[in-house]
Amino acid sequence: MKVGVTLPATIADAGGFIADVRALEAAGADMIGVAGDSPEHWVLLGAVAALTERVRLRVSSQEPAVLGTLSRGRLVVGEPEGETWTEVPMPADRDSWTAMLRDHETAGATGVIVPWDPRLIDLLRNPEADDRGDLLMSTG
């Protein structure tokens, strides 16, 4: 099951934004979008395009041509052709996350799009609650 993320159109810290975008791509997010349709929205999408190599960029309307150049052909207007994506709220916990992914996969969806939440990176990297050796090692 693929996962797309919608980032907010405002940022408080540029360094944190950059780290989050890179971490989402490294964790396996398939698609990243930015909420809204303001000038800030397009600037942030340009930053996402420049910061990433693999992840697709989701836009809601026709994009400025330069964004297509920056993304090197990874733009998606709306939904990727031939795929079915569902926008869902961020689940409350890991069990809800796993159940939500399973339910949408069973229903035939290609992927889900969730709003940004810092827990996403951990959920993408460690979808199953059983093996949390990474946390045990880091905490002693």
C-alpha positions in Angstrom: 0.0 0.0 0.0 1.4 3.3 -1.0 1.3 6.4 1.2 1.1 10.0 0.2 1.5 13.0 2.6 0.0 16.4 2.5 2.3 18.9 4.2 0.9 22.2 5.6 1.4 25.4 3.5 3.1 27.2 6.3 6.4 26.3 8.0 7.9 27.5 11.2 11.4 26.3 10.7 13.1 25.8 7.3 15.6 23.3 8.7 12.8 21.2 10.1 10.9 21.3 6.9 13.9 20.1 4.9 14.6 17.3 7.4 10.9 16.2 7.4 10.8 16.1 3.5 14.0 14.1 3.3 12.9 11.8 6.1 9.5 11.1 4.4 11.2 10.2 1.1 13.8 8.0 2.9 11.0 6.3 4.9 9.2 5.3 1.7 6.5 7.9 1.2 5.4 7.6 -2.5 3.9 11.1 -3.0 4.1 14.5 -1.2 1.8 17.4 -1.7 1.3 20.8 0.0 -2.1 22.0 1.3 -3.7 25.0 -0.4 -3.1 27.0 -3.6 -1.2 30.1 -2.5 2.1 31.5 -3.6 3.7 29.9 -0.5 2.2 26.5 -1.7 4.1 26.7 -5.0 7.3 27.8 -3.3 7.2 24.9 -0.9 6.4 22.4 -3.7 9.5 23.8 -5.5 11.5 23.1 -2.4 10.1 19.6 -2.2 11.0 19.0 -5.8 14.5 20.2 -5.3 15.0 18.2 -2.1 13.8 14.8 -3.3 14.7 12.4 -6.0 12.1 9.6 -6.1 8.9 10.8 -4.4 6.1 12.1 -6.7 4.8 15.6 -6.2 1.0 16.0 -5.9 -0.6 19.2 -7.1 -4.3 20.0 -7.2 -4.2 22.2 -10.4 -2.0 22.9 -13.3 1.5 23.7 -12.1 3.9 26.4 -13.2 6.2 24.9 -15.9 9.3 25.5 -13.8 7.9 23.0 -11.2 7.8 20.3 -13.8 11.5 21.0 -14.6 12.5 21.0 -10.9 10.7 17.7 -10.3 12.2 16.0 -13.3 8.9 14.6 -14.4 7.5 13.5 -11.0 4.5 15.8 -10.9 1.0 14.3 -10.5 -2.1 16.5 -11.0 -4.8 15.1 -8.7 -4.4 11.4 -8.7 -1.8 9.3 -10.7 -3.3 7.9 -13.8 -4.7 4.4 -13.4 -4.4 4.5 -9.6 -7.0 4.9 -6.9 -6.0 7.0 -3.8 -8.1 7.8 -0.8 -7.6 10.8 1.5 -7.9 9.7 5.1 -7.3 11.3 8.5 -4.2 10.4 10.5 -4.9 7.3 12.5 -4.6 7.6 16.3 -2.1 4.8 16.8 0.0 2.0 15.2 -2.8 -0.5 15.3 -5.2 1.9 13.7 -2.6 2.7 11.1 -2.1 -1.0 10.2 -5.9 -1.6 10.1 -6.5 1.4 7.9 -3.8 0.4 5.4 -5.2 -3.2 5.4 -8.8 -2.1 4.9 -7.9 0.3 2.0 -5.7 -2.3 0.3 -8.5 -4.9 0.6 -10.9 -2.4 -1.0 -8.6 -2.1 -4.0 -7.0 1.3 -3.3 -3.5 2.0 -4.6 -2.7 4.2 -1.7 -3.8 6.6 1.0 -3.1 10.3 1.5 -2.7 11.4 5.1 -2.1 14.9 6.5 1.4 15.5 7.9 2.1 14.2 11.4 5.6 13.7 12.9 4.5 10.1 13.7 4.4 9.3 10.0 8.1 8.8 9.6 8.2 6.1 12.3 5.0 4.4 11.0 6.4 4.3 7.4 9.8 2.9 8.6 8.3 0.4 11.2 4.8 -0.5 10.1 4.6 -3.5 12.4 4.6 -3.0 16.2 6.3 -6.4 16.8 9.9 -5.4 16.1 11.0 -2.3 17.9 14.6 -3.2 18.4 15.6 0.1 16.9 14.0 1.9 19.9 15.4 -0.5 22.4 18.9 0.0 21.1 18.5 3.8 21.2 17.2 3.9 24.7 19.5 1.3 26.2 
